[in-house]
Amino acid sequence: MANDNLAEKDIYTVYELRGVTYIPHYTEPSHYVGPGFGSLNYTIYYAATLLAAGAVPRQEYLLKRARESANKKMRAYERAKA
């Protein structure tokens, strides 16, 4: 198994709805995607949509997203609280 301890990670808000975890899209931080996105599934969700459906937000360490705001050096969980 590959060791990913050297990969750069940050804390992001993910949403869990009926046992499925939705994570932020890699290049569009306001979009959330589910399992199989890009090959089996092309549905994009917004946080408000997931919350309205009853999703529960939680914090998880994920690989850093491709587009991080250069002007705003805040972590994802700080942006979510702002």
C-alpha positions, -999 to 999 in steps of 0.1 A, spaced: 0 0 0 13 35 -8 23 58 20 5 92 17 20 108 48 40 131 26 10 143 6 0 179 14 -34 179 31 -58 204 46 -90 203 65 -122 206 43 -159 204 50 -175 173 36 -212 164 37 -226 129 45 -261 121 33 -275 86 37 -241 70 41 -226 88 10 -198 113 15 -198 143 -8 -164 161 -11 -154 195 -26 -146 193 -63 -109 194 -69 -109 227 -89 -142 242 -80 -143 246 -42 -180 256 -40 -191 224 -58 -194 191 -41 -193 157 -58 -201 121 -49 -185 88 -56 -177 80 -93 -177 117 -103 -161 121 -137 -166 85 -149 -200 72 -137 -215 103 -123 -215 140 -134 -238 155 -109 -226 185 -90 -241 197 -57 -239 228 -36 -236 229 1 -271 245 5 -286 217 -16 -270 190 5 -280 207 38 -316 210 26 -316 173 18 -305 166 54 -267 161 49 -245 164 80 -213 185 76 -181 173 91 -144 181 88 -119 157 71 -83 159 59 -82 158 21 -55 164 -4 -51 201 -10 -75 214 -37 -60 226 -70 -72 262 -66 -65 277 -32 -70 315 -28 -36 331 -29 -49 363 -13 -67 345 15 -44 322 35 -72 307 56 -79 270 60 -110 255 46 -128 252 79 -120 289 87 -136 299 53 -166 277 61 -171 295 94 -167 330 79 
